Amino acid sequence: MPWEYGDSSGIIDKWAKKYDIDIEVVQINDYIESINQYSAGAFDACAMTNMDALTIPSAGGVDSTALIVGDFSNGNDAVILKEKTSIEDIKGQRVNLVELSVSHYLLARALDSVGLSERDVQVVNTSDADMVAAYGTDQVTAVSTWNPLVNEILNMPKSNQVFDSSQIPGEIIDLLVVHTETLDKYPAFGKALVGAWYEIMEKMQGDESVREHMGIASGADLARYESQLASTKMFYQPGDAVEFVHSPELKKTMADIAEFSFDHGLLGEGAPDAQFIGIETPAGIYGNAANVMLRFNPEYMQLAADDKL
């Protein structure tokens, strides 16, 4: 929604004009399809999570750079049970989720927290578009999903949140990912996007009408949108995002995600181990330095922090 607001308000056009380029913003309602199209080269940049950046474009041989680290989920992703009240109660249940997504990763972390594993449940692949309707049936008793679906499901009878992303802070990260080749060739593209983003962040933080616009554009309203923001750790200031990217914890988080991804066959058929794909962070490279396909580059956010855009 920040990108939608930036587009409709003219902020993105303003920054594009500053750098003498054109930027077209396209909203695609199917999240995974948007990443697939980015990976196929239809788009130069795409909003996605850190795990999906690794397992879709990077695992497919598309060298990508995390240009903007926007936030991390701090409760926006959750495991919900019908009638049951603790994560231990999930044992033996069928769990509906978008398979091999961050919801799957969240489930694995939730199970691990109580000494269970995926062998103790049955995962049922369900698209995000179908999740709420599926939960409304008697057959579905457990889901792992993200907002705004979490809030919708929790408003349904007998729903109990038993685990959420606030219990694994800093692990589910929202990024703007750009083709590294495009960024290297057109640094003005990166500067325009980052400049626009932090202008949007300033307005989003300081103007309730901007957040109301985003809420309505998302199909909700101000109250529901702000409830999602309350469970999101936003990096409104570029310096905070830069500090987060420089933390050694990011490298550790990506190592954990790479291990999960390898265990689930998400790094490609030719991947011999979790370190097959190199992930570059300021704290160092995790994995194969000769096969770096995902790069956390704080250079452009630092320019914003230094007011040099």
Number of C-alpha atoms within 10 A of each C-alpha: 14 19 19 16 18 21 19 12 13 12 20 27 21 17 24 21 13 13 15 12 13 13 15 10 15 12 11 11 9 11 15 17 11 19 24 16 15 21 24 13 13 11 17 20 25 23 21 18 24 24 23 24 27 27 21 19 23 25 23 16 17 21 21 26 26 27 25 28 26 24 20 23 28 24 22 24 26 28 27 29 27 20 13 17 15 14 20 15 13 25 16 12 16 17 24 26 25 23 15 17 16 23 22 23 20 23 27 15 21 25 21 12 14 10 9 17 15 15 10 13 16 14 20 15 14 16 17 18 13 12 21 17 11 17 20 13 9 8 9 18 21 25 31 28 29 22 17 17 19 23 17 11 24 15 11 13 10 14 18 21 21 17 23 25 25 19 16 16 15 18 25 26 21 23 22 20 26 24 23 20 13 16 18 11 9 12 12 18 23 21 24 25 23 24 23 24 24 21 16 22 20 12 16 19 12 11 11 13 12 18 23 19 19 22 19 14 15 15 10 14 15 18 12 18 21 16 14 20 16 14 18 22 18 19 18 19 15 25 17 18 20 23 11 17 21 18 13 13 14 19 21 14 17 21 18 14 22 26 17 20 23 20 12 12 16 20 26 18 9 9 14 10 15 22 18 22 26 21 26 21 21 16 15 12 18 20 19 15 15 9 15 20 25 28 23 25 19 24 14 22 27 19 16 22 17 11 10 11 18
